[in-house]
Amino acid sequence: MAEAATIARPYAEAVFALADAAAALGKWSQMLSVMAAVAANPEARAAAANPRLAPSQVYGLFAAACGDLTTEAQNFVRALIENGRLELLPEIRDRYEGLKNEREGVVDALITTAFPLEAGQLSALATGLEIRFKRKVKPQVNVDAGLIGGVRVQVGDEVIDGSVRGKLAAIAAALMK
C-alpha cells in the first residue's frame, strides 16, 4: 500500500510542523489517535463514502464521534474530507508518530514473547535495547505461545530473534544445506 503511504506523508508532515510550532506534539498525537480510530470504523467509512452526504454532513458526523477537537484539527478534518482522504487518517497518524518519535529520540520496539513478561524483565530488556540502539525505547509487548520460549524483538526493520522457534528454524536451515 505504498500509494496510501505516499499520499499520507505530506499530511503527516504538515500536521507535525503545526504541532511542533505550537509545542503540542503530545496533544496532536492523542487527537490523531482518536481521529484514526474513528476513521477506521466501518460505519464512519461508509458515511464518508456515501455520495448522498454532503462534506459538511460527513464532517458533522465525524466531529461528533471524535469529541473535542481544536480549531486546527477541525480544519484538518475538513480538508481531508473535501479531498476524499479521510480513510488515510490511520496512515497519517502512523507517519506522524514516526516523526514525533524521531524528534524525541524514541524508537518503537515490538517485543513478542512466549510467556507474559514481568515488570522487571521488561525493564531489563528495554534497558538493553536502549543501550544497543542508543535511543529511548517504547516497548509494545505481544504474547505468542507459538514461539515456544524466548523473545523476538523488532525495532524498525531490524529483528532480533532469540525465540526457540527461531533457533529451531535456523538449525533446520543449516541441516538442509
GROMACS elastic network, one bead per residue, 0.5 to 0.9 nm:
[ bonds ]
;  ai    aj funct       b0    kb
    1     4     6  0.56665   500
    1     5     6  0.67187   500
    1     6     6  0.88807   500
    2     5     6  0.50815   500
    2     6     6  0.60701   500
    2     7     6  0.86333   500
    3     6     6  0.50283   500
    3     7     6  0.61947   500
    3     8     6  0.85066   500
    4     7     6  0.51374   500
    4     8     6  0.59369   500
    4     9     6  0.85372   500
    4    88     6  0.68141   500
    4    91     6  0.73448   500
    5     8     6  0.50526   500
    5     9     6  0.60636   500
    5    88     6  0.83790   500
    5    91     6  0.65001   500
    5    92     6  0.79492   500
    5    95     6  0.81959   500
    6     9     6  0.54638   500
    6    10     6  0.78058   500
    7    10     6  0.66857   500
    7    11     6  0.75827   500
    7    85     6  0.86963   500
    7    88     6  0.81349   500
    7    92     6  0.89010   500
    8    11     6  0.53833   500
    8    12     6  0.61791   500
    8    13     6  0.86801   500
    8    85     6  0.84990   500
    8    88     6  0.62484   500
    8    89     6  0.78333   500
    8    91     6  0.61977   500
    8    92     6  0.51264   500
    8    93     6  0.88864   500
    8    95     6  0.76113   500
    9    12     6  0.51466   500
    9    13     6  0.61096   500
    9    14     6  0.85872   500
    9    91     6  0.83527   500
    9    92     6  0.67145   500
    9    95     6  0.65917   500
    9    96     6  0.83924   500
   10    13     6  0.50013   500
   10    14     6  0.60473   500
   10    15     6  0.85740   500
   10    92     6  0.87250   500
   11    14     6  0.51297   500
   11    15     6  0.62075   500
   11    16     6  0.84999   500
   11    76     6  0.88962   500
   11    80     6  0.88907   500
   11    92     6  0.65776   500
   11    96     6  0.87609   500
   12    15     6  0.51709   500
   12    16     6  0.59889   500
   12    17     6  0.85470   500
   12    91     6  0.85120   500
   12    92     6  0.50401   500
   12    93     6  0.69854   500
   12    94     6  0.84123   500
   12    95     6  0.58800   500
   12    96     6  0.50149   500
   12    97     6  0.88035   500
   12    99     6  0.83487   500
   13    17     6  0.60863   500
   13    18     6  0.85700   500
   13    92     6  0.87454   500
   13    95     6  0.80038   500
   13    96     6  0.68737   500
   13    99     6  0.78083   500
   14    17     6  0.51552   500
   14    18     6  0.62181   500
   14    19     6  0.86077   500
   15    18     6  0.50532   500
   15    19     6  0.60303   500
   15    20     6  0.83842   500
   15    28     6  0.80402   500
   15    73     6  0.88294   500
   15    76     6  0.82327   500
   15    92     6  0.89267   500
   15    96     6  0.74384   500
   16    19     6  0.50760   500
   16    20     6  0.58355   500
   16    21     6  0.84064   500
   16    25     6  0.73096   500
   16    28     6  0.82472   500
   16    96     6  0.61495   500
   16    97     6  0.88720   500
   16    99     6  0.72016   500
   16   100     6  0.74089   500
   17    20     6  0.51015   500
   17    21     6  0.60604   500
   17    22     6  0.85991   500
   18    21     6  0.53073   500
   18    22     6  0.63649   500
   18    23     6  0.86323   500
   18    24     6  0.84127   500
   18    25     6  0.88704   500
   18    72     6  0.86439   500
   19    22     6  0.51504   500
   19    23     6  0.59497   500
   19    25     6  0.51371   500
   19    26     6  0.84441   500
   19    27     6  0.81395   500
   19    28     6  0.63586   500
   19    29     6  0.89915   500
   20    24     6  0.61340   500
   20    25     6  0.58443   500
   20   100     6  0.88065   500
   21    24     6  0.77143   500
   21    25     6  0.89765   500
   22    25     6  0.80067   500
   23    26     6  0.84328   500
   23    27     6  0.89870   500
   24    27     6  0.52488   500
   24    28     6  0.61703   500
   24    29     6  0.84878   500
   25    28     6  0.53248   500
   25    29     6  0.60912   500
   25    30     6  0.88029   500
   25   100     6  0.69374   500
   26    30     6  0.63563   500
   26    31     6  0.87249   500
   26   100     6  0.86639   500
   27    30     6  0.52277   500
   27    31     6  0.62799   500
   27    32     6  0.86082   500
   28    32     6  0.58772   500
   28    33     6  0.83589   500
   28    73     6  0.82391   500
   29    32     6  0.52416   500
   29    33     6  0.61679   500
   29    34     6  0.87823   500
   29    93     6  0.74601   500
   29    96     6  0.76438   500
   29    97     6  0.69710   500
   29   100     6  0.84407   500
   30    33     6  0.51344   500
   30    34     6  0.64001   500
   30    35     6  0.86781   500
   31    34     6  0.52147   500
   31    35     6  0.60956   500
   31    36     6  0.84757   500
   31    66     6  0.82112   500
   31    68     6  0.86345   500
   31    69     6  0.70409   500
   31    70     6  0.87634   500
   31    73     6  0.78007   500
   32    36     6  0.58060   500
   32    37     6  0.83793   500
   32    73     6  0.86409   500
   32    89     6  0.74632   500
   32    90     6  0.80891   500
   32    92     6  0.80995   500
   32    93     6  0.55930   500
   32    96     6  0.85410   500
   33    36     6  0.51470   500
   33    37     6  0.61576   500
   33    38     6  0.86640   500
   33    89     6  0.87155   500
   33    90     6  0.77635   500
   33    93     6  0.65110   500
   33    94     6  0.89812   500
   34    37     6  0.51784   500
   34    38     6  0.62824   500
   34    39     6  0.86078   500
   34    66     6  0.62122   500
   34    67     6  0.87611   500
   35    38     6  0.51441   500
   35    39     6  0.60311   500
   35    40     6  0.85515   500
   35    62     6  0.82845   500
   35    63     6  0.86986   500
   35    65     6  0.85697   500
   35    66     6  0.60075   500
   35    77     6  0.85889   500
   35    89     6  0.68345   500
   35    90     6  0.80554   500
   35    93     6  0.86271   500
   36    40     6  0.60423   500
   36    41     6  0.86883   500
   36    86     6  0.88275   500
   36    87     6  0.82643   500
   36    88     6  0.81204   500
   36    91     6  0.81365   500
   36    92     6  0.81645   500
   36    93     6  0.66660   500
   37    40     6  0.51757   500
   37    41     6  0.64766   500
   37    66     6  0.88710   500
   37    89     6  0.83687   500
   37    90     6  0.72382   500
   38    41     6  0.52643   500
   38    42     6  0.87502   500
   38    43     6  0.88992   500
   38    44     6  0.65430   500
   38    45     6  0.86872   500
   38    62     6  0.73447   500
   38    65     6  0.68231   500
   38    66     6  0.67408   500
   38    89     6  0.89607   500
   39    42     6  0.79651   500
   39    43     6  0.88117   500
   39    44     6  0.58517   500
   39    45     6  0.63138   500
   39    48     6  0.87858   500
   39    62     6  0.79580   500
   39    86     6  0.64998   500
   39    87     6  0.58170   500
   39    88     6  0.80065   500
   39    89     6  0.63797   500
   39    90     6  0.73552   500
   40    43     6  0.86354   500
   40    44     6  0.71807   500
   40    45     6  0.68031   500
   40    87     6  0.68860   500
   40    88     6  0.88828   500
   40    89     6  0.79372   500
   40    90     6  0.70294   500
   41    44     6  0.52814   500
   41    45     6  0.62726   500
   41    46     6  0.87156   500
   42    45     6  0.50174   500
   42    46     6  0.61411   500
   42    47     6  0.86382   500
   43    46     6  0.50458   500
   43    47     6  0.62069   500
   43    48     6  0.86314   500
   44    47     6  0.50587   500
   44    48     6  0.61255   500
   44    49     6  0.85760   500
   44    58     6  0.85894   500
   44    61     6  0.81215   500
   44    62     6  0.71474   500
   44    65     6  0.89566   500
   45    48     6  0.51164   500
   45    49     6  0.61501   500
   45    50     6  0.85504   500
   45    86     6  0.82072   500
   45    87     6  0.69187   500
   46    49     6  0.51467   500
   46    50     6  0.60365   500
   47    50     6  0.50964   500
   47    51     6  0.85613   500
   47    53     6  0.73552   500
   47    58     6  0.65194   500
   47    61     6  0.82524   500
   47    62     6  0.89070   500
   48    51     6  0.80847   500
   48    53     6  0.77631   500
   48    55     6  0.81211   500
   48    58     6  0.58612   500
   48    59     6  0.86402   500
   48    62     6  0.86748   500
   48    81     6  0.75838   500
   48    84     6  0.81642   500
   48    86     6  0.74128   500
   48    87     6  0.83601   500
   49    52     6  0.88691   500
   49    53     6  0.84137   500
   49    84     6  0.84986   500
   50    53     6  0.57608   500
   50    54     6  0.86721   500
   50    58     6  0.87708   500
   51    54     6  0.73989   500
   53    56     6  0.79845   500
   53    57     6  0.58676   500
   53    58     6  0.63439   500
   54    57     6  0.51996   500
   54    58     6  0.64008   500
   54    59     6  0.86362   500
   55    58     6  0.50273   500
   55    59     6  0.60386   500
   55    60     6  0.85429   500
   55    78     6  0.78468   500
   55    81     6  0.63187   500
   55    82     6  0.63817   500
   56    60     6  0.61353   500
   56    61     6  0.87287   500
   56    78     6  0.80453   500
   56    81     6  0.87116   500
   57    61     6  0.62911   500
   57    62     6  0.85170   500
   58    61     6  0.52476   500
   58    62     6  0.60536   500
   58    63     6  0.84739   500
   58    81     6  0.75411   500
   59    62     6  0.50100   500
   59    63     6  0.58160   500
   59    64     6  0.83116   500
   59    74     6  0.86234   500
   59    77     6  0.72791   500
   59    78     6  0.64214   500
   59    81     6  0.71080   500
   60    63     6  0.52610   500
   60    64     6  0.60537   500
   60    65     6  0.86195   500
   61    64     6  0.52539   500
   61    65     6  0.63385   500
   61    66     6  0.87846   500
   62    65     6  0.51903   500
   62    66     6  0.62470   500
   62    67     6  0.87647   500
   62    77     6  0.84563   500
   63    66     6  0.50295   500
   63    67     6  0.61307   500
   63    68     6  0.79231   500
   63    69     6  0.75597   500
   63    74     6  0.75109   500
   63    77     6  0.82566   500
   64    67     6  0.54181   500
   64    68     6  0.83237   500
   66    69     6  0.72180   500
   69    72     6  0.79596   500
   69    73     6  0.57267   500
   69    74     6  0.60907   500
   70    73     6  0.50905   500
   70    74     6  0.61665   500
   70    75     6  0.86413   500
   71    74     6  0.50203   500
   71    75     6  0.62172   500
   71    76     6  0.85521   500
   72    75     6  0.51146   500
   72    76     6  0.61118   500
   72    77     6  0.86957   500
   73    77     6  0.61747   500
   73    78     6  0.85744   500
   74    77     6  0.51898   500
   74    78     6  0.62529   500
   74    79     6  0.87053   500
   75    78     6  0.50316   500
   75    79     6  0.62073   500
   75    80     6  0.86801   500
   76    79     6  0.51493   500
   76    80     6  0.63007   500
   76    81     6  0.87191   500
   77    80     6  0.50579   500
   77    81     6  0.61619   500
   77    82     6  0.85848   500
   77    86     6  0.73700   500
   78    81     6  0.51184   500
   78    82     6  0.60891   500
   78    83     6  0.85452   500
   78    86     6  0.89907   500
   79    82     6  0.51586   500
   79    83     6  0.61278   500
   79    84     6  0.85029   500
   79    85     6  0.82927   500
   79    86     6  0.88044   500
   80    83     6  0.52031   500
   80    84     6  0.60072   500
   80    86     6  0.51213   500
   80    87     6  0.86378   500
   80    88     6  0.84371   500
   80    89     6  0.85398   500
   81    84     6  0.50369   500
   81    85     6  0.59962   500
   81    86     6  0.54557   500
   82    85     6  0.77252   500
   82    86     6  0.87233   500
   83    86     6  0.80493   500
   84    87     6  0.78729   500
   85    88     6  0.55007   500
   85    89     6  0.76514   500
   86    89     6  0.58266   500
   87    90     6  0.72973   500
   87    91     6  0.84791   500
   88    91     6  0.53350   500
   88    92     6  0.60486   500
   88    93     6  0.85882   500
   89    93     6  0.59618   500
   89    94     6  0.85269   500
   90    93     6  0.50879   500
   90    94     6  0.62611   500
   90    95     6  0.87317   500
   91    94     6  0.50514   500
   91    95     6  0.62054   500
   91    96     6  0.84871   500
   92    95     6  0.51785   500
   92    96     6  0.59995   500
   92    97     6  0.85316   500
   93    96     6  0.50058   500
   93    97     6  0.60812   500
   93    98     6  0.85976   500
   94    97     6  0.51309   500
   94    98     6  0.62948   500
   94    99     6  0.88228   500
   95    98     6  0.50286   500
   95    99     6  0.63796   500
   95   100     6  0.86374   500
   96    99     6  0.51411   500
   96   100     6  0.60997   500
   96   101     6  0.85344   500
   97   101     6  0.59307   500
   97   102     6  0.84048   500
   98   101     6  0.51444   500
   98   102     6  0.61078   500
   98   103     6  0.86370   500
   98   106     6  0.89918   500
   98   107     6  0.83937   500
   98   108     6  0.88100   500
   99   102     6  0.50840   500
   99   103     6  0.62314   500
   99   104     6  0.86718   500
  100   103     6  0.51482   500
  100   104     6  0.62017   500
  100   105     6  0.85118   500
  100   106     6  0.83066   500
  101   104     6  0.50582   500
  101   105     6  0.58435   500
  101   107     6  0.62168   500
  101   108     6  0.80373   500
  102   105     6  0.51016   500
  102   106     6  0.60695   500
  102   107     6  0.73473   500
  103   106     6  0.77417   500
  104   107     6  0.89644   500
  104   136     6  0.85818   500
  105   134     6  0.88745   500
  105   135     6  0.56549   500
  105   136     6  0.62358   500
  105   137     6  0.87373   500
  106   135     6  0.56703   500
  106   137     6  0.56622   500
  106   138     6  0.66904   500
  107   130     6  0.88614   500
  107   133     6  0.84054   500
  107   135     6  0.65236   500
  107   136     6  0.62487   500
  107   137     6  0.50558   500
  107   138     6  0.60313   500
  107   139     6  0.85046   500
  107   155     6  0.70672   500
  107   156     6  0.77481   500
  108   136     6  0.87147   500
  108   137     6  0.59259   500
  108   139     6  0.60386   500
  108   140     6  0.74346   500
  108   154     6  0.84062   500
  108   155     6  0.61128   500
  108   156     6  0.72276   500
  109   126     6  0.85959   500
  109   129     6  0.85209   500
  109   137     6  0.63984   500
  109   138     6  0.59565   500
  109   140     6  0.60922   500
  109   141     6  0.83506   500
  109   153     6  0.66040   500
  109   154     6  0.56533   500
  109   156     6  0.74801   500
  110   138     6  0.86240   500
  110   139     6  0.60791   500
  110   140     6  0.50007   500
  110   141     6  0.61211   500
  110   142     6  0.75242   500
  110   152     6  0.81467   500
  110   153     6  0.56712   500
  110   154     6  0.50652   500
  110   155     6  0.64885   500
  110   156     6  0.88290   500
  111   139     6  0.66517   500
  111   140     6  0.59049   500
  111   142     6  0.62043   500
  111   143     6  0.84279   500
  111   151     6  0.69200   500
  111   152     6  0.58859   500
  111   154     6  0.65178   500
  111   155     6  0.87132   500
  112   115     6  0.88289   500
  112   140     6  0.83663   500
  112   141     6  0.57961   500
  112   143     6  0.55798   500
  112   144     6  0.64503   500
  112   147     6  0.83360   500
  112   150     6  0.87023   500
  112   151     6  0.57592   500
  112   152     6  0.50862   500
  112   153     6  0.62694   500
  112   154     6  0.84066   500
  112   163     6  0.89926   500
  113   116     6  0.66770   500
  113   117     6  0.75074   500
  113   141     6  0.74304   500
  113   142     6  0.63823   500
  113   144     6  0.59080   500
  113   145     6  0.74735   500
  113   147     6  0.69572   500
  113   148     6  0.87341   500
  113   149     6  0.71426   500
  113   150     6  0.61240   500
  113   152     6  0.64193   500
  113   153     6  0.86407   500
  113   163     6  0.78368   500
  114   117     6  0.89853   500
  114   142     6  0.86538   500
  114   143     6  0.55927   500
  114   144     6  0.50358   500
  114   146     6  0.67540   500
  114   147     6  0.52193   500
  114   148     6  0.56893   500
  114   150     6  0.62128   500
  114   151     6  0.68543   500
  114   163     6  0.80027   500
  115   143     6  0.59480   500
  115   144     6  0.72878   500
  115   145     6  0.66546   500
  115   147     6  0.89909   500
  115   148     6  0.86306   500
  115   149     6  0.73598   500
  115   150     6  0.82789   500
  115   151     6  0.89549   500
  116   141     6  0.83617   500
  116   142     6  0.80847   500
  116   143     6  0.61718   500
  117   120     6  0.80529   500
  117   121     6  0.59469   500
  117   122     6  0.60101   500
  117   141     6  0.82944   500
  117   143     6  0.87959   500
  118   121     6  0.52626   500
  118   122     6  0.62557   500
  118   123     6  0.86084   500
  119   122     6  0.51967   500
  119   123     6  0.60802   500
  119   124     6  0.86297   500
  120   123     6  0.50502   500
  120   124     6  0.61285   500
  120   125     6  0.85467   500
  121   124     6  0.51747   500
  121   125     6  0.61222   500
  121   126     6  0.85398   500
  122   125     6  0.50792   500
  122   126     6  0.60070   500
  122   127     6  0.84891   500
  122   139     6  0.83305   500
  122   141     6  0.87499   500
  123   126     6  0.51077   500
  123   127     6  0.61001   500
  123   128     6  0.86337   500
  124   127     6  0.51030   500
  124   128     6  0.62482   500
  124   129     6  0.86808   500
  125   128     6  0.51358   500
  125   129     6  0.62311   500
  125   130     6  0.86380   500
  126   129     6  0.50486   500
  126   130     6  0.61016   500
  126   131     6  0.86749   500
  126   136     6  0.84834   500
  126   137     6  0.62401   500
  126   138     6  0.78967   500
  126   139     6  0.69025   500
  127   130     6  0.50568   500
  127   131     6  0.63475   500
  127   132     6  0.87126   500
  127   136     6  0.85327   500
  127   137     6  0.79418   500
  128   131     6  0.51877   500
  128   132     6  0.62707   500
  128   133     6  0.87138   500
  129   133     6  0.59770   500
  129   134     6  0.79608   500
  129   135     6  0.82899   500
  129   136     6  0.83822   500
  129   137     6  0.68464   500
  130   133     6  0.53005   500
  130   134     6  0.53284   500
  130   135     6  0.52693   500
  130   136     6  0.54144   500
  130   137     6  0.56749   500
  131   134     6  0.51457   500
  131   135     6  0.73556   500
  131   136     6  0.86592   500
  132   135     6  0.81915   500
  133   136     6  0.80969   500
  133   137     6  0.83282   500
  133   155     6  0.88457   500
  134   137     6  0.89606   500
  137   155     6  0.89678   500
  143   146     6  0.89287   500
  143   147     6  0.88355   500
  144   147     6  0.60024   500
  144   148     6  0.82148   500
  145   148     6  0.56880   500
  145   149     6  0.76543   500
  146   149     6  0.82310   500
  146   165     6  0.74302   500
  147   150     6  0.69978   500
  147   151     6  0.77037   500
  147   152     6  0.82960   500
  147   163     6  0.57586   500
  147   164     6  0.60820   500
  147   165     6  0.50692   500
  147   166     6  0.75835   500
  148   163     6  0.71967   500
  148   164     6  0.57386   500
  148   165     6  0.61589   500
  149   162     6  0.85456   500
  149   163     6  0.56010   500
  149   164     6  0.51781   500
  149   165     6  0.74745   500
  150   161     6  0.84183   500
  150   162     6  0.55988   500
  150   164     6  0.59292   500
  150   165     6  0.85496   500
  151   160     6  0.82789   500
  151   161     6  0.65650   500
  151   162     6  0.51277   500
  151   164     6  0.82701   500
  152   159     6  0.72135   500
  152   160     6  0.57719   500
  152   162     6  0.55769   500
  152   163     6  0.58171   500
  152   166     6  0.84345   500
  153   158     6  0.82488   500
  153   159     6  0.56808   500
  153   160     6  0.50618   500
  153   161     6  0.63477   500
  153   162     6  0.80754   500
  154   157     6  0.68547   500
  154   158     6  0.57297   500
  154   160     6  0.63612   500
  154   161     6  0.83804   500
  155   158     6  0.53421   500
  155   159     6  0.64623   500
  155   160     6  0.83890   500
  156   159     6  0.80298   500
  160   163     6  0.89747   500
  161   164     6  0.86916   500
  161   165     6  0.88955   500
  161   166     6  0.60741   500
  161   167     6  0.79598   500
  162   165     6  0.85290   500
  162   166     6  0.66891   500
  162   167     6  0.71143   500
  163   166     6  0.51014   500
  163   167     6  0.63029   500
  163   168     6  0.86613   500
  164   167     6  0.50263   500
  164   168     6  0.61094   500
  164   169     6  0.85361   500
  165   168     6  0.51290   500
  165   169     6  0.61712   500
  165   170     6  0.86634   500
  166   169     6  0.50704   500
  166   170     6  0.62210   500
  166   171     6  0.86937   500
  167   170     6  0.50508   500
  167   171     6  0.62448   500
  167   172     6  0.86279   500
  168   171     6  0.50661   500
  168   172     6  0.61186   500
  168   173     6  0.85814   500
  169   172     6  0.50241   500
  169   173     6  0.61384   500
  169   174     6  0.85972   500
  170   173     6  0.51017   500
  170   174     6  0.61828   500
  170   175     6  0.86488   500
  171   174     6  0.50496   500
  171   175     6  0.61612   500
  171   176     6  0.86650   500
  172   175     6  0.51350   500
  172   176     6  0.62784   500
  173   176     6  0.51844   500
  173   177     6  0.67348   500
  174   177     6  0.55067   500
